[in-house]
Amino acid sequence: MINPLTAGLNLRERQLATLRSYLADPDLHTRAVADPGNYGRPFLNPSGAGFERLKTFHEEVTVDAAPLIDLADDFTAARVLVEEHADGGALAPLYGQLPASLRGIVELVYDDVNRASIRILEPVLYRSFRDTMARAQRISLLPRPDRAQPYIFNSPILPDASRFDLAVPFDAPALDALFAARWSSVDVPELGERLGLAPERLARFAEFFTETEPATPPPVPDGTVRVRFFGHASVLLESAHAAVLLDPLLGYTDDGIDHFTVSDLPRRLDAIVLSHAHCDHVSVETLLQLRRVVDTVVVPGSASGSVLDPSLGQLLTALGFRAVTRLEELESATVGHRLTVTSLPFLGEHADLDIRAKMVPLVEIEGRRFVFATDTTPIEPELYRRLGDLLTGVDALFIGLECVGAPLSWLYGPLMGRMPDRRHNRGRRLNGADAAMAEQLARAIGVRRIFTYAMGFDPWLKHLTGSDYDPASPQKRECDRLEASCARWGARAELLHLRAEHTF
């Protein structure tokens, strides 16, 4: 929803479609939402909003977001134009027939088998729609987590008395001052003024602050690396001299659950590393809170210009990050003096689509080496044999066992120009590895310490992943199988859940 084109397509094909379905038959959605098994499916949870309020909201959105909806409509029209008229001949005559909103934002191209497609010039796209996106962006504060928050892909979060909304663009420097107050004292009236708050709102704003200073995390002994699990795929590697955070998606404070939160982070991060562009690995909510404390964000490179594969670098620039390091496959970046990140190829989990904004980070810190295979599906073992000495001496492997992924349409449906048939859609799933694949990868790289994670088990993430921890789930059973099979050959596998800490 940060990239203007994918925002428009998701809005048209997912959010507004669900909202219109609700308005056409609210009783159907009420019955469906009452069944916990339907959580995450395309049914709207009104969260106390009445029919008329949602009807008004639909009218407001169609007006306020008209430029994005029009952009989505124009992109669909351009796809039809290219499909009908790009017959192998020169494409220059088609530029004059493109919808006005796309002129100067796209390039028409052929691939190596003469199929025409539309390449998006993403920097120009962001530049052209910056004001539209800025007007739509809000920071919504709550005094404590809402455990009943509905699933984010199908139900709108409407303003209410419990929320305090700030109409501040995500790239605004004032947000750094707001989130700095997570760690240090702040002059609340002055901060409110920087955020553009009216004087009558300051008293309510002040209720979100405390006089209690957060505790400082304990130091890491020299010569060791501390590994802290913050939930899902969020792992902090920290030494006495360096700190790097992988795929940050942090839980909330005061939620009654024992886990690490933002207050447990060091006050400075050398790097944040993002493995791929799925929303459970790229959390805008978390990234904005950490923007001021990180030196650089390391991301996989992508210049494909495909609507299916938006650039993480461009997204971060739009979010106000000034230092972004892009890595192509097998490229490395040294951050500071004791931290190196290498981008290894990432296979699978993307429904066989040509997605390039993805990597398996190999992180070296204080002489220790960690591989974060996240949602990788190691479908081609020969790859890891070809990497040879790149993978020697790995201290630990982190890998997700989300072995029952959603079909292609669940994530990419709104972005597709033409969907595969039902059989192929259900067969091309967003699967991660299973126990056998994870063991095969561990043996291939010679690692004897394996951590399983990133399976949506964290209770504070249900509104994002749609998942709950279930000891009888296929994912948990695969974790148990991996632990048993690894023990037989002298390796150790462990599921990371809620809170974990290890020293290397």
C-alpha positions in Angstrom: 0.0 0.0 0.0 3.0 2.3 -0.2 3.7 1.9 -3.9 0.9 4.0 -5.6 0.1 1.4 -8.3 0.0 -1.6 -6.0 -2.0 0.5 -3.6 -4.6 1.3 -6.2 -4.9 -2.3 -7.4 -5.2 -3.7 -3.9 -7.7 -1.0 -3.0 -9.9 -1.7 -6.1 -9.6 -5.5 -6.2 -9.4 -6.3 -2.4 -10.4 -3.7 0.1 -13.2 -2.0 -1.9 -14.5 -5.3 -3.3 -14.9 -6.6 0.2 -16.5 -3.4 1.4 -19.0 -3.5 -1.4 -19.8 -7.1 -0.8 -20.5 -6.2 2.8 -22.8 -3.4 1.8 -24.7 -5.7 -0.5 -25.2 -8.4 2.1 -24.1 -7.5 5.7 -25.8 -10.5 7.2 -23.6 -12.8 5.1 -20.5 -11.2 6.5 -21.9 -11.1 10.1 -22.5 -14.8 10.0 -19.1 -15.5 8.4 -17.1 -13.4 10.9 -18.8 -15.2 13.8 -17.0 -18.4 12.7 -13.4 -18.2 13.9 -12.4 -20.4 11.0 -13.2 -17.6 8.6 -10.6 -15.2 10.1 -8.4 -14.0 7.3 -11.0 -14.7 4.6 -12.6 -11.9 2.5 -15.3 -11.1 5.1 -15.6 -7.6 6.6 -15.6 -7.2 10.4 -17.3 -3.8 11.1 -15.9 -3.7 14.6 -19.0 -1.8 15.9 -19.4 0.5 12.9 -23.0 0.6 11.7 -24.1 0.0 8.1 -24.6 3.7 7.4 -21.1 4.6 8.7 -19.6 2.0 6.4 -21.7 3.2 3.5 -20.4 6.8 4.1 -16.9 5.5 4.5 -17.2 3.8 1.0 -18.3 7.1 -0.5 -15.4 8.9 1.2 -12.8 6.5 0.0 -14.0 6.5 -3.6 -13.6 10.3 -3.6 -10.4 10.6 -1.6 -8.6 7.7 -3.3 -9.9 8.5 -6.8 -6.4 9.1 -8.2 -5.2 5.7 -7.1 -8.4 3.9 -8.3 -8.1 5.7 -11.7 -4.4 4.7 -11.9 -5.4 1.1 -11.4 -8.1 1.4 -14.0 -5.7 3.0 -16.4 -3.1 0.3 -15.8 -5.7 -2.4 -16.6 -6.5 -0.5 -19.8 -2.8 -0.3 -20.8 -2.5 -4.1 -20.3 -5.4 -4.6 -22.7 -3.8 -2.1 -25.2 -0.5 -4.0 -25.1 -2.1 -7.4 -25.4 -4.2 -6.4 -28.4 -1.7 -4.3 -30.3 1.9 -5.4 -29.4 2.2 -8.0 -32.1 6.0 -8.0 -32.4 6.2 -4.7 -34.2 7.6 -1.4 -33.0 6.0 -0.2 -29.7 6.6 3.5 -30.2 3.1 4.1 -31.8 1.4 2.7 -28.7 2.8 5.4 -26.3 0.3 8.0 -27.7 -2.6 5.6 -26.8 -1.6 5.2 -23.2 -4.0 6.7 -20.5 -2.8 10.1 -19.4 -1.9 8.9 -15.8 0.6 6.5 -17.2 2.3 8.7 -19.7 6.0 9.2 -18.7 5.6 6.6 -15.9 5.9 3.3 -17.9 8.0 1.9 -20.7 6.7 -0.7 -23.2 9.1 -3.6 -23.7 9.4 -7.1 -25.2 11.1 -10.0 -23.5 13.4 -12.5 -25.1 10.5 -14.5 -26.6 8.8 -11.5 -28.0 6.1 -11.1 -25.3 5.2 -7.5 -24.6 4.9 -6.1 -21.1 4.7 -2.8 -19.2 7.8 -1.7 -17.2 7.1 0.7 -14.4 9.5 3.6 -13.9 9.1 3.4 -10.1 11.0 6.6 -9.1 8.8 8.6 -11.4 5.7 6.9 -10.2 6.5 7.7 -6.5 7.4 11.3 -7.5 4.1 11.8 -9.4 1.8 10.5 -6.7 3.7 11.8 -3.6 1.1 14.3 -2.6 -1.8 11.8 -3.1 -0.1 9.3 -0.9 0.9 11.8 1.7 -2.7 13.0 2.1 -3.8 9.4 2.7 -1.3 8.5 5.4 -2.1 8.4 9.1 -0.4 7.3 12.3 -3.0 5.8 14.6 -2.0 5.6 18.3 -3.7 3.4 20.9 -3.0 3.4 24.7 -2.7 -0.5 24.6 -2.9 -3.2 22.0 -6.3 -4.1 20.5 -6.3 -7.9 20.7 -9.6 -7.9 18.8 -8.3 -5.9 15.8 -9.7 -7.4 12.6 -7.7 -8.8 9.8 -6.0 -5.9 8.0 -6.6 -7.1 4.4 -10.3 -7.1 4.6 -11.6 -4.8 7.3 -11.0 -1.0 7.6 -9.9 0.6 10.8 -12.2 3.6 11.3 -11.5 6.5 13.6 -13.1 6.2 17.1 -12.7 7.6 20.5 -10.0 5.1 21.6 -7.6 6.0 18.8 -5.6 9.2 18.3 -4.9 9.8 14.7 -2.1 11.9 13.3 -2.4 13.1 9.7 1.3 13.0 9.1 3.0 11.7 6.0 5.2 8.7 6.6 8.4 10.4 5.4 7.9 13.4 7.8 11.0 14.0 10.0 8.7 14.9 12.9 7.9 11.2 13.2 11.5 10.5 14.2 11.0 12.8 17.2 7.7 11.1 18.1 9.3 7.6 18.1 12.4 8.8 19.8 10.2 9.2 22.8 10.0 5.4 23.1 13.5 5.7 24.6 14.2 9.2 25.8 12.4 12.2 27.4 10.5 14.7 25.2 8.8 18.0 25.5 5.2 16.9 24.7 3.7 20.3 23.8 6.7 21.1 21.5 6.4 17.7 19.9 2.7 18.2 19.4 3.4 21.5 17.7 5.9 19.8 15.3 3.2 17.2 14.5 0.8 20.0 13.6 -1.6 19.3 16.5 -4.3 21.8 17.4 -3.9 23.1 21.0 -7.2 21.4 22.1 -5.8 18.0 21.2 -2.6 18.3 23.3 -4.1 17.0 26.5 -5.3 13.8 24.9 -1.9 13.4 23.1 -0.1 13.7 26.4 -1.9 10.7 27.7 0.3 8.5 25.6 3.4 9.5 27.4 4.8 8.3 30.8 7.3 9.5 33.4 8.8 6.1 33.6 12.1 5.7 31.6 12.5 2.3 29.9 15.3 0.0 31.1 18.5 -0.1 29.1 19.2 -3.6 27.6 22.2 -5.3 29.3 25.5 -5.1 27.5 26.9 -7.9 25.4 30.1 -9.4 26.7 33.1 -8.7 24.5 33.9 -11.6 22.1 30.4 -13.0 22.0 27.3 -12.6 19.9 23.9 -12.4 21.5 20.9 -13.6 19.5 17.5 -12.4 20.6 14.2 -13.5 19.0 11.6 -10.7 18.8 8.9 -12.7 17.1 8.0 -14.1 13.7 11.2 -13.5 11.6 12.6 -10.6 13.7 16.0 -11.6 15.1 18.6 -9.3 16.6 22.3 -10.1 16.4 24.3 -8.0 18.8 27.9 -7.9 19.9 29.8 -5.4 22.0 30.6 -3.5 18.8 27.8 -4.1 16.3 24.0 -4.7 16.1 21.9 -5.9 13.2 18.1 -6.6 13.1 16.6 -9.0 10.6 13.0 -8.5 9.2 11.8 -6.3 12.1 8.1 -6.8 13.0 7.9 -6.0 16.7 5.2 -6.9 19.2 3.6 -4.4 21.5 4.3 -3.4 25.1 1.8 -4.0 27.8 0.1 -6.8 26.0 0.4 -9.3 28.9 2.8 -11.6 27.0 6.4 -12.2 27.9 8.4 -11.2 24.8 11.0 -8.7 23.6 9.7 -5.3 22.4 11.1 -2.1 21.0 12.5 -1.1 24.4 14.8 -4.2 24.4 16.6 -3.0 21.3 20.0 -1.2 21.4 19.8 2.5 21.0 21.7 2.3 17.7 21.5 -0.3 15.0 24.3 -0.7 12.4 21.8 -2.2 10.0 18.3 -3.5 9.4 18.2 -6.4 6.8 15.0 -7.2 4.9 14.8 -10.6 3.3 11.8 -10.1 0.9 8.9 -7.8 0.3 6.0 -9.7 1.9 4.2 -7.7 4.5 5.1 -10.0 7.4 8.8 -9.2 6.7 8.5 -5.6 5.7 6.5 -3.9 8.5 6.0 -0.2 7.8 4.7 0.2 11.4 8.0 -1.1 12.8 10.3 0.4 10.3 9.1 4.0 10.9 9.8 3.6 14.6 13.4 2.5 13.9 14.2 5.0 11.1 16.2 7.4 13.4 18.3 4.7 15.1 19.5 2.7 12.0 22.6 3.5 9.9 21.5 1.7 6.8 18.8 -0.7 5.6 20.1 -3.6 3.5 17.6 -4.9 0.9 17.6 -7.2 -2.1 18.0 -5.4 -5.3 15.1 -5.2 -7.8 14.9 -3.1 -10.9 12.4 -5.2 -12.8 9.7 -2.5 -13.0 7.1 -5.2 -12.6 3.9 -4.5 -10.7 4.4 -7.9 -9.1 7.8 -7.0 -7.8 8.0 -3.4 -6.5 11.4 -2.2 -5.4 12.1 -2.3 -1.7 14.7 0.4 -2.2 12.2 2.8 -3.7 9.7 1.9 -1.0 12.1 2.8 1.8 13.0 6.1 0.1 9.3 6.9 0.0 9.3 6.2 3.8 12.0 8.7 4.4 15.0 6.4 4.8 18.2 8.1 3.6 20.7 5.2 3.6 19.6 2.1 1.7 22.0 -0.6 0.5 20.8 -2.8 -2.3 22.4 -6.2 -2.9 22.1 -8.3 -6.0 22.6 -12.0 -5.7 26.0 -13.0 -4.1 26.9 -9.4 -3.5 28.1 -8.4 -0.1 28.1 -5.2 2.0 30.3 -4.4 5.0 28.6 -2.2 7.6 31.0 -0.6 10.1 34.0 -2.8 10.9 32.6 -6.0 12.2 29.4 -6.7 10.2 29.0 -8.1 6.7 25.8 -9.1 4.8 25.8 -11.3 1.8 22.8 -11.8 -0.5 22.2 -15.5 -1.3 19.6 -16.7 -3.8 16.1 -17.2 -2.5 14.1 -19.9 -4.2 10.4 -20.7 -3.7 7.5 -19.2 -1.7 6.5 -16.7 -4.4 4.1 -18.9 -6.4 6.7 -19.4 -9.3 6.4 -15.7 -10.2 9.4 -13.7 -11.4 10.0 -11.9 -8.1 13.5 -10.6 -7.6 13.2 -8.5 -4.5 14.2 -11.4 -2.2 17.4 -12.8 -0.7 18.6 -15.2 1.9 20.9 -13.0 4.1 24.2 -14.5 5.3 25.2 -12.3 8.2 28.7 -12.3 9.6 29.3 -10.6 12.9 32.3 -10.9 15.2 33.5 -14.0 13.2 30.1 -15.8 13.6 28.0 -16.7 10.5 24.2 -16.9 10.4 22.0 -17.8 7.5 18.4 -16.6 7.4 16.5 -18.7 5.0 13.2 -17.3 6.3 10.5 -18.6 3.9 12.8 -20.2 1.4 11.8 -23.5 -0.2 15.1 -25.3 -1.1 13.6 -27.0 -4.2 17.0 -27.2 -5.9 19.7 -28.6 -3.6 22.3 -28.2 -6.3 22.2 -24.4 -5.7 23.7 -24.8 -2.2 26.4 -27.2 -3.4 27.4 -24.6 -6.0 27.9 -21.9 -3.4 30.7 -24.0 -1.9 32.9 -22.1 0.6 30.4 -19.3 0.9 28.5 -21.6 3.2 31.3 -23.1 5.3 31.5 -22.5 9.0 27.9 -21.4 9.4 27.0 -21.2 13.1 23.2 -21.3 12.8 20.5 -21.6 10.2 17.1 -19.9 10.6 14.3 -21.2 8.5 10.5 -21.1 8.4 8.4 -24.2 8.1 5.3 -22.6 6.7 4.6 -25.7 4.7 0.9 -25.0 4.0 1.0 -21.6 2.2 -1.9 -19.8 0.6 -2.7 -20.0 -3.1 -1.2 -17.5 -5.5 -4.3 -15.3 -5.6 -4.3 -14.7 -1.9 -1.4 -12.2 -2.1 -0.9 -11.6 -5.8 -4.4 -11.8 -7.2 -5.1 -8.0 -7.2 -1.9 -7.4 -9.2 -2.3 -10.1 -11.9 -3.3 -9.2 -15.4 -4.6 -12.6 -16.0 -5.1 -15.3 -13.3 -4.2 -18.9 -14.0 -7.0 -21.4 -13.8 -8.3 -22.6 -10.5 -6.3 -25.8 -10.5 -3.0 -23.9 -11.2 -3.9 -21.1 -8.8 -4.3 -23.6 -5.9 -1.2 -25.6 -7.0 1.1 -22.6 -7.1 1.1 -21.8 -3.4 3.1 -19.5 -1.1 4.7 -22.5 0.6 7.8 -22.5 2.7 10.0 -25.5 3.5 8.9 -28.7 5.3 11.1 -30.7 7.8 12.7 -32.8 5.0 13.7 -29.7 3.0 15.0 -27.9 6.1 17.1 -30.9 7.1 18.4 -31.3 3.5 19.5 -27.6 3.5 21.1 -27.9 7.0 23.1 -31.0 5.8 24.1 -29.3 2.6 25.7 -26.3 4.4 27.0 -28.4 7.3 25.3 -26.6 10.1 24.3 -28.3 13.3 22.2 -25.5 14.9 18.9 -24.9 13.3 16.2 -22.5 14.5 12.6 -22.7 13.0 10.6 -19.5 13.0 8.4 -17.1 10.9 5.2 -19.2 10.9 2.7 -16.6 12.2 2.5 -18.2 15.7 2.9 -14.9 17.6 -0.4 -13.9 19.3 0.2 -10.2 18.7 0.3 -10.7 14.9 -3.0 -12.4 14.2 -4.4 -9.3 12.5 -1.5 -9.5 10.0 -0.9 -13.2 9.5 -4.3 -14.6 10.2 -2.7 -17.4 12.2 -2.7 -18.7 15.7 -0.3 -21.0 17.5 -1.8 -24.6 17.3 0.3 -27.5 18.6 -1.6 -29.8 16.2 -1.0 -27.6 13.1 1.0 -29.0 10.1 3.7 -26.4 10.7 4.2 -27.3 14.4 4.2 -31.0 13.4 7.0 -30.3 10.9 9.0 -28.5 13.6 8.7 -31.6 15.8 9.8 -33.9 12.9 12.8 -31.7 12.2 13.8 -31.7 15.9 13.6 -35.5 16.0 15.4 -36.1 12.7 18.2 -33.6 13.5 18.8 -35.2 16.9 19.5 -38.5 15.2 22.6 -37.1 13.4 23.9 -34.9 16.1 22.3 -31.6 15.2 19.9 -29.5 17.2 16.7 -27.9 16.0 14.6 -25.5 18.1 11.3 -23.7 17.5 11.6 -20.0 18.4 8.3 -18.9 20.0 7.4 -15.7 21.9 10.8 -15.1 23.5 14.3 -16.7 23.1 17.9 -15.7 23.7 21.1 -17.5 22.8 24.8 -16.7 22.9 27.4 -17.7 20.3 
